[in-house]
Amino acid sequence: MIWIIFGVTMIASLIASWSLKSKFKKYAQITLSSNMTGQEIAERMLKDHQIYDVSVTCVGGQLTDHYNPADKTVNLSEEVYYGRSAAAAAVAAHECGHAVQHATAYSMLEFRSALVPLQAVSGTVLNVIFMVSIFGSVFLTSMFPFQTMLLVIIAAYAVMTTFSFITLPVEYDASKRALAWIQSNGIVNSSEYGMAKDALNTAALTYVIAALGSLATLLYYVSMFLGSDR
């Protein structure tokens, strides 16, 4: 059963990722009416929100765009940083949306940030358990009772699932801020706005799939624990 969950989640993630890349490639070929680059859009959005301690940088890779609250940088991939398309505008503004969340102490972002260390530990614990169970299951079961091991897995997945679901409002809120700003400031026209919204909605779908996959896995181990307790 667990392999079915992993398989379905992986396939759904691959489809969503392919769709995102396909739409980004399609929309990236249509030049913005404003002719602004992702860098210019990001810098203007930060300025309009009176955020002067965040810098905009260019990073390598594709779809590697992210906001880093630790060093206060909006990191844009080359396609977005130099791009003059609706896709580039959407991504640049979305990442700046996270910077605005940080500057305004958006509660869900702060909650997610507080969970980052615990989420990292949970991921490490799960990796260790699964690696040992594959190469030394006898050793693992001799060290810990089966129910104890299940409880540890459930606790770790509970953290991972909580983190995944907290990520959803954070991402949707950043997109909402981005779309409202690029529309109200004339960064995009009506057709370009539709492209930007479509690109961001497709990107959000990848987070939804990850959250549902994590929840399904958590429920699987909970049901296994309840069954073993009979």
mmCIF file of the C-alpha atoms, coordinates in Angstrom:
data_MODEL
# 
_entry.id   MODEL 
# 
loop_
_atom_site.group_PDB 
_atom_site.id 
_atom_site.type_symbol 
_atom_site.label_atom_id 
_atom_site.label_alt_id 
_atom_site.label_comp_id 
_atom_site.label_asym_id 
_atom_site.label_entity_id 
_atom_site.label_seq_id 
_atom_site.pdbx_PDB_ins_code 
_atom_site.Cartn_x 
_atom_site.Cartn_y 
_atom_site.Cartn_z 
_atom_site.occupancy 
_atom_site.B_iso_or_equiv 
_atom_site.pdbx_formal_charge 
_atom_site.auth_seq_id 
_atom_site.auth_comp_id 
_atom_site.auth_asym_id 
_atom_site.auth_atom_id 
_atom_site.pdbx_PDB_model_num 
ATOM 1   C CA . MET A 1 1   ? 0.000  0.000  0.000   1.00 0.00 ? 1   MET A CA 1 
ATOM 2   C CA . ILE A 1 2   ? 2.753  2.472  0.924   1.00 0.00 ? 2   ILE A CA 1 
ATOM 3   C CA . TRP A 1 3   ? 4.433  1.928  -2.428  1.00 0.00 ? 3   TRP A CA 1 
ATOM 4   C CA . ILE A 1 4   ? 1.140  2.700  -4.185  1.00 0.00 ? 4   ILE A CA 1 
ATOM 5   C CA . ILE A 1 5   ? 0.911  5.997  -2.289  1.00 0.00 ? 5   ILE A CA 1 
ATOM 6   C CA . PHE A 1 6   ? 4.516  6.851  -3.158  1.00 0.00 ? 6   PHE A CA 1 
ATOM 7   C CA . GLY A 1 7   ? 3.950  5.846  -6.785  1.00 0.00 ? 7   GLY A CA 1 
ATOM 8   C CA . VAL A 1 8   ? 0.749  7.864  -7.238  1.00 0.00 ? 8   VAL A CA 1 
ATOM 9   C CA . THR A 1 9   ? 2.288  10.903 -5.547  1.00 0.00 ? 9   THR A CA 1 
ATOM 10  C CA . MET A 1 10  ? 5.412  10.676 -7.696  1.00 0.00 ? 10  MET A CA 1 
ATOM 11  C CA . ILE A 1 11  ? 3.442  10.335 -10.930 1.00 0.00 ? 11  ILE A CA 1 
ATOM 12  C CA . ALA A 1 12  ? 1.155  13.246 -9.994  1.00 0.00 ? 12  ALA A CA 1 
ATOM 13  C CA . SER A 1 13  ? 4.199  15.369 -9.077  1.00 0.00 ? 13  SER A CA 1 
ATOM 14  C CA . LEU A 1 14  ? 5.912  14.557 -12.374 1.00 0.00 ? 14  LEU A CA 1 
ATOM 15  C CA . ILE A 1 15  ? 2.788  15.498 -14.335 1.00 0.00 ? 15  ILE A CA 1 
ATOM 16  C CA . ALA A 1 16  ? 2.413  18.780 -12.430 1.00 0.00 ? 16  ALA A CA 1 
ATOM 17  C CA . SER A 1 17  ? 6.120  19.558 -12.877 1.00 0.00 ? 17  SER A CA 1 
ATOM 18  C CA . TRP A 1 18  ? 5.919  18.828 -16.603 1.00 0.00 ? 18  TRP A CA 1 
ATOM 19  C CA . SER A 1 19  ? 2.836  21.032 -16.928 1.00 0.00 ? 19  SER A CA 1 
ATOM 20  C CA . LEU A 1 20  ? 4.564  23.862 -15.059 1.00 0.00 ? 20  LEU A CA 1 
ATOM 21  C CA . LYS A 1 21  ? 7.676  23.692 -17.253 1.00 0.00 ? 21  LYS A CA 1 
ATOM 22  C CA . SER A 1 22  ? 5.543  23.468 -20.387 1.00 0.00 ? 22  SER A CA 1 
ATOM 23  C CA . LYS A 1 23  ? 3.477  26.540 -19.479 1.00 0.00 ? 23  LYS A CA 1 
ATOM 24  C CA . PHE A 1 24  ? 6.531  28.495 -18.392 1.00 0.00 ? 24  PHE A CA 1 
ATOM 25  C CA . LYS A 1 25  ? 8.228  27.733 -21.709 1.00 0.00 ? 25  LYS A CA 1 
ATOM 26  C CA . LYS A 1 26  ? 5.090  28.740 -23.619 1.00 0.00 ? 26  LYS A CA 1 
ATOM 27  C CA . TYR A 1 27  ? 4.499  31.998 -21.749 1.00 0.00 ? 27  TYR A CA 1 
ATOM 28  C CA . ALA A 1 28  ? 8.216  32.859 -21.688 1.00 0.00 ? 28  ALA A CA 1 
ATOM 29  C CA . GLN A 1 29  ? 8.124  33.357 -25.467 1.00 0.00 ? 29  GLN A CA 1 
ATOM 30  C CA . ILE A 1 30  ? 5.566  36.185 -25.243 1.00 0.00 ? 30  ILE A CA 1 
ATOM 31  C CA . THR A 1 31  ? 7.198  39.533 -24.470 1.00 0.00 ? 31  THR A CA 1 
ATOM 32  C CA . LEU A 1 32  ? 5.492  41.735 -21.882 1.00 0.00 ? 32  LEU A CA 1 
ATOM 33  C CA . SER A 1 33  ? 3.794  44.874 -23.121 1.00 0.00 ? 33  SER A CA 1 
ATOM 34  C CA . SER A 1 34  ? 5.691  46.755 -20.390 1.00 0.00 ? 34  SER A CA 1 
ATOM 35  C CA . ASN A 1 35  ? 8.971  45.162 -21.614 1.00 0.00 ? 35  ASN A CA 1 
ATOM 36  C CA . MET A 1 36  ? 10.241 44.902 -18.023 1.00 0.00 ? 36  MET A CA 1 
ATOM 37  C CA . THR A 1 37  ? 12.639 42.179 -16.902 1.00 0.00 ? 37  THR A CA 1 
ATOM 38  C CA . GLY A 1 38  ? 12.053 39.992 -13.878 1.00 0.00 ? 38  GLY A CA 1 
ATOM 39  C CA . GLN A 1 39  ? 14.828 41.857 -12.085 1.00 0.00 ? 39  GLN A CA 1 
ATOM 40  C CA . GLU A 1 40  ? 13.209 45.233 -12.744 1.00 0.00 ? 40  GLU A CA 1 
ATOM 41  C CA . ILE A 1 41  ? 9.800  43.957 -11.665 1.00 0.00 ? 41  ILE A CA 1 
ATOM 42  C CA . ALA A 1 42  ? 11.178 42.494 -8.442  1.00 0.00 ? 42  ALA A CA 1 
ATOM 43  C CA . GLU A 1 43  ? 13.106 45.643 -7.549  1.00 0.00 ? 43  GLU A CA 1 
ATOM 44  C CA . ARG A 1 44  ? 10.091 47.849 -8.257  1.00 0.00 ? 44  ARG A CA 1 
ATOM 45  C CA . MET A 1 45  ? 7.738  45.683 -6.200  1.00 0.00 ? 45  MET A CA 1 
ATOM 46  C CA . LEU A 1 46  ? 10.116 45.750 -3.238  1.00 0.00 ? 46  LEU A CA 1 
ATOM 47  C CA . LYS A 1 47  ? 10.445 49.523 -3.547  1.00 0.00 ? 47  LYS A CA 1 
ATOM 48  C CA . ASP A 1 48  ? 6.681  50.008 -3.787  1.00 0.00 ? 48  ASP A CA 1 
ATOM 49  C CA . HIS A 1 49  ? 6.305  48.080 -0.519  1.00 0.00 ? 49  HIS A CA 1 
ATOM 50  C CA . GLN A 1 50  ? 9.084  50.163 1.061   1.00 0.00 ? 50  GLN A CA 1 
ATOM 51  C CA . ILE A 1 51  ? 11.375 47.189 1.450   1.00 0.00 ? 51  ILE A CA 1 
ATOM 52  C CA . TYR A 1 52  ? 14.958 48.414 1.079   1.00 0.00 ? 52  TYR A CA 1 
ATOM 53  C CA . ASP A 1 53  ? 16.940 45.714 2.901   1.00 0.00 ? 53  ASP A CA 1 
ATOM 54  C CA . VAL A 1 54  ? 16.212 42.909 0.412   1.00 0.00 ? 54  VAL A CA 1 
ATOM 55  C CA . SER A 1 55  ? 18.420 42.421 -2.651  1.00 0.00 ? 55  SER A CA 1 
ATOM 56  C CA . VAL A 1 56  ? 17.527 40.729 -5.947  1.00 0.00 ? 56  VAL A CA 1 
ATOM 57  C CA . THR A 1 57  ? 20.081 38.220 -7.237  1.00 0.00 ? 57  THR A CA 1 
ATOM 58  C CA . CYS A 1 58  ? 20.437 35.848 -10.177 1.00 0.00 ? 58  CYS A CA 1 
ATOM 59  C CA . VAL A 1 59  ? 20.986 32.126 -9.560  1.00 0.00 ? 59  VAL A CA 1 
ATOM 60  C CA . GLY A 1 60  ? 21.631 29.201 -11.854 1.00 0.00 ? 60  GLY A CA 1 
ATOM 61  C CA . GLY A 1 61  ? 19.217 26.432 -12.774 1.00 0.00 ? 61  GLY A CA 1 
ATOM 62  C CA . GLN A 1 62  ? 15.629 26.270 -13.963 1.00 0.00 ? 62  GLN A CA 1 
ATOM 63  C CA . LEU A 1 63  ? 12.714 27.080 -11.652 1.00 0.00 ? 63  LEU A CA 1 
ATOM 64  C CA . THR A 1 64  ? 15.188 27.608 -8.809  1.00 0.00 ? 64  THR A CA 1 
ATOM 65  C CA . ASP A 1 65  ? 13.575 30.894 -7.821  1.00 0.00 ? 65  ASP A CA 1 
ATOM 66  C CA . HIS A 1 66  ? 13.130 31.441 -4.090  1.00 0.00 ? 66  HIS A CA 1 
ATOM 67  C CA . TYR A 1 67  ? 13.156 34.005 -1.314  1.00 0.00 ? 67  TYR A CA 1 
ATOM 68  C CA . ASN A 1 68  ? 15.738 33.478 1.424   1.00 0.00 ? 68  ASN A CA 1 
ATOM 69  C CA . PRO A 1 69  ? 14.650 35.137 4.685   1.00 0.00 ? 69  PRO A CA 1 
ATOM 70  C CA . ALA A 1 70  ? 18.002 34.376 6.321   1.00 0.00 ? 70  ALA A CA 1 
ATOM 71  C CA . ASP A 1 71  ? 20.010 36.754 4.132   1.00 0.00 ? 71  ASP A CA 1 
ATOM 72  C CA . LYS A 1 72  ? 17.013 38.676 2.755   1.00 0.00 ? 72  LYS A CA 1 
ATOM 73  C CA . THR A 1 73  ? 17.523 37.925 -0.915  1.00 0.00 ? 73  THR A CA 1 
ATOM 74  C CA . VAL A 1 74  ? 15.072 37.328 -3.742  1.00 0.00 ? 74  VAL A CA 1 
ATOM 75  C CA . ASN A 1 75  ? 16.869 34.750 -5.863  1.00 0.00 ? 75  ASN A CA 1 
ATOM 76  C CA . LEU A 1 76  ? 15.697 34.525 -9.466  1.00 0.00 ? 76  LEU A CA 1 
ATOM 77  C CA . SER A 1 77  ? 16.750 31.984 -12.084 1.00 0.00 ? 77  SER A CA 1 
ATOM 78  C CA . GLU A 1 78  ? 18.334 33.394 -15.248 1.00 0.00 ? 78  GLU A CA 1 
ATOM 79  C CA . GLU A 1 79  ? 15.119 32.872 -17.244 1.00 0.00 ? 79  GLU A CA 1 
ATOM 80  C CA . VAL A 1 80  ? 13.208 34.973 -14.740 1.00 0.00 ? 80  VAL A CA 1 
ATOM 81  C CA . TYR A 1 81  ? 15.914 37.515 -13.888 1.00 0.00 ? 81  TYR A CA 1 
ATOM 82  C CA . TYR A 1 82  ? 16.508 38.491 -17.520 1.00 0.00 ? 82  TYR A CA 1 
ATOM 83  C CA . GLY A 1 83  ? 13.117 37.415 -18.869 1.00 0.00 ? 83  GLY A CA 1 
ATOM 84  C CA . ARG A 1 84  ? 10.548 39.898 -20.165 1.00 0.00 ? 84  ARG A CA 1 
ATOM 85  C CA . SER A 1 85  ? 7.503  37.616 -20.176 1.00 0.00 ? 85  SER A CA 1 
ATOM 86  C CA . ALA A 1 86  ? 4.321  37.061 -18.177 1.00 0.00 ? 86  ALA A CA 1 
ATOM 87  C CA . ALA A 1 87  ? 5.911  33.944 -16.681 1.00 0.00 ? 87  ALA A CA 1 
ATOM 88  C CA . ALA A 1 88  ? 8.973  35.896 -15.540 1.00 0.00 ? 88  ALA A CA 1 
ATOM 89  C CA . ALA A 1 89  ? 6.769  38.653 -14.130 1.00 0.00 ? 89  ALA A CA 1 
ATOM 90  C CA . ALA A 1 90  ? 4.644  36.149 -12.212 1.00 0.00 ? 90  ALA A CA 1 
ATOM 91  C CA . VAL A 1 91  ? 7.580  34.333 -10.641 1.00 0.00 ? 91  VAL A CA 1 
ATOM 92  C CA . ALA A 1 92  ? 9.529  37.497 -9.797  1.00 0.00 ? 92  ALA A CA 1 
ATOM 93  C CA . ALA A 1 93  ? 6.495  39.101 -8.163  1.00 0.00 ? 93  ALA A CA 1 
ATOM 94  C CA . HIS A 1 94  ? 5.611  35.858 -6.346  1.00 0.00 ? 94  HIS A CA 1 
ATOM 95  C CA . GLU A 1 95  ? 9.046  35.634 -4.723  1.00 0.00 ? 95  GLU A CA 1 
ATOM 96  C CA . CYS A 1 96  ? 8.788  39.283 -3.742  1.00 0.00 ? 96  CYS A CA 1 
ATOM 97  C CA . GLY A 1 97  ? 5.420  38.382 -2.248  1.00 0.00 ? 97  GLY A CA 1 
ATOM 98  C CA . HIS A 1 98  ? 7.344  36.230 0.235   1.00 0.00 ? 98  HIS A CA 1 
ATOM 99  C CA . ALA A 1 99  ? 9.593  39.190 1.024   1.00 0.00 ? 99  ALA A CA 1 
ATOM 100 C CA . VAL A 1 100 ? 6.490  41.284 1.710   1.00 0.00 ? 100 VAL A CA 1 
ATOM 101 C CA . GLN A 1 101 ? 5.162  38.513 3.964   1.00 0.00 ? 101 GLN A CA 1 
ATOM 102 C CA . HIS A 1 102 ? 8.444  38.540 5.868   1.00 0.00 ? 102 HIS A CA 1 
ATOM 103 C CA . ALA A 1 103 ? 8.465  42.324 6.197   1.00 0.00 ? 103 ALA A CA 1 
ATOM 104 C CA . THR A 1 104 ? 4.877  42.393 7.465   1.00 0.00 ? 104 THR A CA 1 
ATOM 105 C CA . ALA A 1 105 ? 5.343  39.406 9.805   1.00 0.00 ? 105 ALA A CA 1 
ATOM 106 C CA . TYR A 1 106 ? 2.741  37.293 8.023   1.00 0.00 ? 106 TYR A CA 1 
ATOM 107 C CA . SER A 1 107 ? 1.724  34.749 10.675  1.00 0.00 ? 107 SER A CA 1 
ATOM 108 C CA . MET A 1 108 ? 1.664  31.649 8.458   1.00 0.00 ? 108 MET A CA 1 
ATOM 109 C CA . LEU A 1 109 ? 5.154  32.373 7.129   1.00 0.00 ? 109 LEU A CA 1 
ATOM 110 C CA . GLU A 1 110 ? 6.455  32.801 10.662  1.00 0.00 ? 110 GLU A CA 1 
ATOM 111 C CA . PHE A 1 111 ? 4.813  29.513 11.671  1.00 0.00 ? 111 PHE A CA 1 
ATOM 112 C CA . ARG A 1 112 ? 6.393  27.716 8.736   1.00 0.00 ? 112 ARG A CA 1 
ATOM 113 C CA . SER A 1 113 ? 9.803  29.235 9.490   1.00 0.00 ? 113 SER A CA 1 
ATOM 114 C CA . ALA A 1 114 ? 9.525  28.044 13.096  1.00 0.00 ? 114 ALA A CA 1 
ATOM 115 C CA . LEU A 1 115 ? 8.841  24.513 11.823  1.00 0.00 ? 115 LEU A CA 1 
ATOM 116 C CA . VAL A 1 116 ? 11.868 24.401 9.491   1.00 0.00 ? 116 VAL A CA 1 
ATOM 117 C CA . PRO A 1 117 ? 14.360 22.975 12.053  1.00 0.00 ? 117 PRO A CA 1 
ATOM 118 C CA . LEU A 1 118 ? 11.846 20.349 13.249  1.00 0.00 ? 118 LEU A CA 1 
ATOM 119 C CA . GLN A 1 119 ? 10.970 19.485 9.653   1.00 0.00 ? 119 GLN A CA 1 
ATOM 120 C CA . ALA A 1 120 ? 14.651 18.991 8.825   1.00 0.00 ? 120 ALA A CA 1 
ATOM 121 C CA . VAL A 1 121 ? 15.141 16.686 11.825  1.00 0.00 ? 121 VAL A CA 1 
ATOM 122 C CA . SER A 1 122 ? 12.018 14.711 10.901  1.00 0.00 ? 122 SER A CA 1 
ATOM 123 C CA . GLY A 1 123 ? 13.283 14.225 7.358   1.00 0.00 ? 123 GLY A CA 1 
ATOM 124 C CA . THR A 1 124 ? 16.627 12.972 8.650   1.00 0.00 ? 124 THR A CA 1 
ATOM 125 C CA . VAL A 1 125 ? 14.940 10.557 11.081  1.00 0.00 ? 125 VAL A CA 1 
ATOM 126 C CA . LEU A 1 126 ? 12.758 9.121  8.323   1.00 0.00 ? 126 LEU A CA 1 
ATOM 127 C CA . ASN A 1 127 ? 15.728 8.686  5.990   1.00 0.00 ? 127 ASN A CA 1 
ATOM 128 C CA . VAL A 1 128 ? 17.709 6.858  8.683   1.00 0.00 ? 128 VAL A CA 1 
ATOM 129 C CA . ILE A 1 129 ? 14.788 4.564  9.565   1.00 0.00 ? 129 ILE A CA 1 
ATOM 130 C CA . PHE A 1 130 ? 14.077 3.671  5.936   1.00 0.00 ? 130 PHE A CA 1 
ATOM 131 C CA . MET A 1 131 ? 17.746 3.091  5.117   1.00 0.00 ? 131 MET A CA 1 
ATOM 132 C CA . VAL A 1 132 ? 18.240 0.865  8.163   1.00 0.00 ? 132 VAL A CA 1 
ATOM 133 C CA . SER A 1 133 ? 14.990 -0.994 7.476   1.00 0.00 ? 133 SER A CA 1 
ATOM 134 C CA . ILE A 1 134 ? 16.204 -1.799 3.967   1.00 0.00 ? 134 ILE A CA 1 
ATOM 135 C CA . PHE A 1 135 ? 19.739 -2.879 4.859   1.00 0.00 ? 135 PHE A CA 1 
ATOM 136 C CA . GLY A 1 136 ? 19.348 -3.976 8.470   1.00 0.00 ? 136 GLY A CA 1 
ATOM 137 C CA . SER A 1 137 ? 15.710 -4.641 9.331   1.00 0.00 ? 137 SER A CA 1 
ATOM 138 C CA . VAL A 1 138 ? 16.659 -7.385 11.803  1.00 0.00 ? 138 VAL A CA 1 
ATOM 139 C CA . PHE A 1 139 ? 18.959 -5.009 13.675  1.00 0.00 ? 139 PHE A CA 1 
ATOM 140 C CA . LEU A 1 140 ? 16.272 -2.301 13.739  1.00 0.00 ? 140 LEU A CA 1 
ATOM 141 C CA . THR A 1 141 ? 13.532 -4.549 15.093  1.00 0.00 ? 141 THR A CA 1 
ATOM 142 C CA . SER A 1 142 ? 15.879 -5.925 17.750  1.00 0.00 ? 142 SER A CA 1 
ATOM 143 C CA . MET A 1 143 ? 16.669 -2.388 18.912  1.00 0.00 ? 143 MET A CA 1 
ATOM 144 C CA . PHE A 1 144 ? 13.118 -1.001 18.924  1.00 0.00 ? 144 PHE A CA 1 
ATOM 145 C CA . PRO A 1 145 ? 9.686  -2.624 19.252  1.00 0.00 ? 145 PRO A CA 1 
ATOM 146 C CA . PHE A 1 146 ? 7.637  -2.408 16.051  1.00 0.00 ? 146 PHE A CA 1 
ATOM 147 C CA . GLN A 1 147 ? 5.040  -0.122 17.644  1.00 0.00 ? 147 GLN A CA 1 
ATOM 148 C CA . THR A 1 148 ? 7.734  2.247  18.916  1.00 0.00 ? 148 THR A CA 1 
ATOM 149 C CA . MET A 1 149 ? 9.211  2.508  15.438  1.00 0.00 ? 149 MET A CA 1 
ATOM 150 C CA . LEU A 1 150 ? 5.756  3.220  14.000  1.00 0.00 ? 150 LEU A CA 1 
ATOM 151 C CA . LEU A 1 151 ? 5.193  5.966  16.560  1.00 0.00 ? 151 LEU A CA 1 
ATOM 152 C CA . VAL A 1 152 ? 8.478  7.619  15.579  1.00 0.00 ? 152 VAL A CA 1 
ATOM 153 C CA . ILE A 1 153 ? 7.530  7.436  11.885  1.00 0.00 ? 153 ILE A CA 1 
ATOM 154 C CA . ILE A 1 154 ? 4.068  8.843  12.629  1.00 0.00 ? 154 ILE A CA 1 
ATOM 155 C CA . ALA A 1 155 ? 5.527  11.716 14.647  1.00 0.00 ? 155 ALA A CA 1 
ATOM 156 C CA . ALA A 1 156 ? 7.988  12.547 11.863  1.00 0.00 ? 156 ALA A CA 1 
ATOM 157 C CA . TYR A 1 157 ? 5.318  12.406 9.163   1.00 0.00 ? 157 TYR A CA 1 
ATOM 158 C CA . ALA A 1 158 ? 2.992  14.505 11.322  1.00 0.00 ? 158 ALA A CA 1 
ATOM 159 C CA . VAL A 1 159 ? 5.610  17.260 11.301  1.00 0.00 ? 159 VAL A CA 1 
ATOM 160 C CA . MET A 1 160 ? 6.231  16.852 7.561   1.00 0.00 ? 160 MET A CA 1 
ATOM 161 C CA . THR A 1 161 ? 2.503  16.931 6.816   1.00 0.00 ? 161 THR A CA 1 
ATOM 162 C CA . THR A 1 162 ? 1.909  19.973 9.002   1.00 0.00 ? 162 THR A CA 1 
ATOM 163 C CA . PHE A 1 163 ? 4.762  21.751 7.244   1.00 0.00 ? 163 PHE A CA 1 
ATOM 164 C CA . SER A 1 164 ? 3.334  20.840 3.819   1.00 0.00 ? 164 SER A CA 1 
ATOM 165 C CA . PHE A 1 165 ? -0.129 22.147 4.656   1.00 0.00 ? 165 PHE A CA 1 
ATOM 166 C CA . ILE A 1 166 ? 1.203  25.329 6.276   1.00 0.00 ? 166 ILE A CA 1 
ATOM 167 C CA . THR A 1 167 ? 3.128  25.921 3.050   1.00 0.00 ? 167 THR A CA 1 
ATOM 168 C CA . LEU A 1 168 ? -0.119 26.083 1.036   1.00 0.00 ? 168 LEU A CA 1 
ATOM 169 C CA . PRO A 1 169 ? -1.528 29.357 2.452   1.00 0.00 ? 169 PRO A CA 1 
ATOM 170 C CA . VAL A 1 170 ? 1.972  30.850 2.375   1.00 0.00 ? 170 VAL A CA 1 
ATOM 171 C CA . GLU A 1 171 ? 2.330  30.105 -1.340  1.00 0.00 ? 171 GLU A CA 1 
ATOM 172 C CA . TYR A 1 172 ? -1.217 31.099 -2.273  1.00 0.00 ? 172 TYR A CA 1 
ATOM 173 C CA . ASP A 1 173 ? -0.937 34.349 -0.331  1.00 0.00 ? 173 ASP A CA 1 
ATOM 174 C CA . ALA A 1 174 ? 2.352  35.223 -2.068  1.00 0.00 ? 174 ALA A CA 1 
ATOM 175 C CA . SER A 1 175 ? 0.689  34.588 -5.447  1.00 0.00 ? 175 SER A CA 1 
ATOM 176 C CA . LYS A 1 176 ? -2.327 36.673 -4.463  1.00 0.00 ? 176 LYS A CA 1 
ATOM 177 C CA . ARG A 1 177 ? -0.087 39.590 -3.500  1.00 0.00 ? 177 ARG A CA 1 
ATOM 178 C CA . ALA A 1 178 ? 1.941  39.191 -6.696  1.00 0.00 ? 178 ALA A CA 1 
ATOM 179 C CA . LEU A 1 179 ? -1.052 39.093 -9.040  1.00 0.00 ? 179 LEU A CA 1 
ATOM 180 C CA . ALA A 1 180 ? -2.753 42.056 -7.378  1.00 0.00 ? 180 ALA A CA 1 
ATOM 181 C CA . TRP A 1 181 ? 0.405  44.135 -7.605  1.00 0.00 ? 181 TRP A CA 1 
ATOM 182 C CA . ILE A 1 182 ? 1.353  43.394 -11.229 1.00 0.00 ? 182 ILE A CA 1 
ATOM 183 C CA . GLN A 1 183 ? -2.230 44.111 -12.290 1.00 0.00 ? 183 GLN A CA 1 
ATOM 184 C CA . SER A 1 184 ? -2.741 47.334 -10.339 1.00 0.00 ? 184 SER A CA 1 
ATOM 185 C CA . ASN A 1 185 ? 0.639  48.719 -11.394 1.00 0.00 ? 185 ASN A CA 1 
ATOM 186 C CA . GLY A 1 186 ? 0.244  48.032 -15.101 1.00 0.00 ? 186 GLY A CA 1 
ATOM 187 C CA . ILE A 1 187 ? 3.066  45.510 -15.252 1.00 0.00 ? 187 ILE A CA 1 
ATOM 188 C CA . VAL A 1 188 ? 0.829  43.232 -17.319 1.00 0.00 ? 188 VAL A CA 1 
ATOM 189 C CA . ASN A 1 189 ? -2.203 43.712 -19.559 1.00 0.00 ? 189 ASN A CA 1 
ATOM 190 C CA . SER A 1 190 ? -5.353 41.607 -19.256 1.00 0.00 ? 190 SER A CA 1 
ATOM 191 C CA . SER A 1 191 ? -4.132 38.691 -21.405 1.00 0.00 ? 191 SER A CA 1 
ATOM 192 C CA . GLU A 1 192 ? -0.708 38.672 -19.727 1.00 0.00 ? 192 GLU A CA 1 
ATOM 193 C CA . TYR A 1 193 ? -2.429 38.683 -16.340 1.00 0.00 ? 193 TYR A CA 1 
ATOM 194 C CA . GLY A 1 194 ? -4.252 35.488 -17.326 1.00 0.00 ? 194 GLY A CA 1 
ATOM 195 C CA . MET A 1 195 ? -0.951 33.849 -18.281 1.00 0.00 ? 195 MET A CA 1 
ATOM 196 C CA . ALA A 1 196 ? 0.689  34.917 -15.005 1.00 0.00 ? 196 ALA A CA 1 
ATOM 197 C CA . LYS A 1 197 ? -2.238 33.615 -12.960 1.00 0.00 ? 197 LYS A CA 1 
ATOM 198 C CA . ASP A 1 198 ? -2.254 30.308 -14.841 1.00 0.00 ? 198 ASP A CA 1 
ATOM 199 C CA . ALA A 1 199 ? 1.498  29.838 -14.280 1.00 0.00 ? 199 ALA A CA 1 
ATOM 200 C CA . LEU A 1 200 ? 1.236  30.526 -10.543 1.00 0.00 ? 200 LEU A CA 1 
ATOM 201 C CA . ASN A 1 201 ? -1.816 28.273 -10.111 1.00 0.00 ? 201 ASN A CA 1 
ATOM 202 C CA . THR A 1 202 ? 0.050  25.430 -11.815 1.00 0.00 ? 202 THR A CA 1 
ATOM 203 C CA . ALA A 1 203 ? 3.052  25.993 -9.542  1.00 0.00 ? 203 ALA A CA 1 
ATOM 204 C CA . ALA A 1 204 ? 0.761  25.925 -6.492  1.00 0.00 ? 204 ALA A CA 1 
ATOM 205 C CA . LEU A 1 205 ? -0.609 22.569 -7.624  1.00 0.00 ? 205 LEU A CA 1 
ATOM 206 C CA . THR A 1 206 ? 2.789  20.965 -6.989  1.00 0.00 ? 206 THR A CA 1 
ATOM 207 C CA . TYR A 1 207 ? 2.529  22.007 -3.321  1.00 0.00 ? 207 TYR A CA 1 
ATOM 208 C CA . VAL A 1 208 ? -1.018 20.650 -3.080  1.00 0.00 ? 208 VAL A CA 1 
ATOM 209 C CA . ILE A 1 209 ? 0.089  17.278 -4.443  1.00 0.00 ? 209 ILE A CA 1 
ATOM 210 C CA . ALA A 1 210 ? 3.008  17.132 -2.008  1.00 0.00 ? 210 ALA A CA 1 
ATOM 211 C CA . ALA A 1 211 ? 0.728  17.950 0.939   1.00 0.00 ? 211 ALA A CA 1 
ATOM 212 C CA . LEU A 1 212 ? -1.875 15.332 -0.008  1.00 0.00 ? 212 LEU A CA 1 
ATOM 213 C CA . GLY A 1 213 ? 0.833  12.723 -0.565  1.00 0.00 ? 213 GLY A CA 1 
ATOM 214 C CA . SER A 1 214 ? 2.300  13.429 2.852   1.00 0.00 ? 214 SER A CA 1 
ATOM 215 C CA . LEU A 1 215 ? -1.144 13.222 4.466   1.00 0.00 ? 215 LEU A CA 1 
ATOM 216 C CA . ALA A 1 216 ? -1.914 9.917  2.748   1.00 0.00 ? 216 ALA A CA 1 
ATOM 217 C CA . THR A 1 217 ? 1.380  8.470  3.968   1.00 0.00 ? 217 THR A CA 1 
ATOM 218 C CA . LEU A 1 218 ? 0.734  9.694  7.522   1.00 0.00 ? 218 LEU A CA 1 
ATOM 219 C CA . LEU A 1 219 ? -2.734 8.128  7.558   1.00 0.00 ? 219 LEU A CA 1 
ATOM 220 C CA . TYR A 1 220 ? -1.304 4.872  6.238   1.00 0.00 ? 220 TYR A CA 1 
ATOM 221 C CA . TYR A 1 221 ? 1.143  4.584  9.138   1.00 0.00 ? 221 TYR A CA 1 
ATOM 222 C CA . VAL A 1 222 ? -1.534 5.627  11.644  1.00 0.00 ? 222 VAL A CA 1 
ATOM 223 C CA . SER A 1 223 ? -3.815 2.853  10.367  1.00 0.00 ? 223 SER A CA 1 
ATOM 224 C CA . MET A 1 224 ? -0.895 0.407  10.553  1.00 0.00 ? 224 MET A CA 1 
ATOM 225 C CA . PHE A 1 225 ? -0.229 1.414  14.163  1.00 0.00 ? 225 PHE A CA 1 
ATOM 226 C CA . LEU A 1 226 ? -3.901 1.068  15.124  1.00 0.00 ? 226 LEU A CA 1 
ATOM 227 C CA . GLY A 1 227 ? -4.027 -2.329 13.443  1.00 0.00 ? 227 GLY A CA 1 
ATOM 228 C CA . SER A 1 228 ? -0.916 -3.567 15.236  1.00 0.00 ? 228 SER A CA 1 
ATOM 229 C CA . ASP A 1 229 ? -2.344 -2.427 18.564  1.00 0.00 ? 229 ASP A CA 1 
ATOM 230 C CA . ARG A 1 230 ? -5.295 -4.803 18.408  1.00 0.00 ? 230 ARG A CA 1 
# 
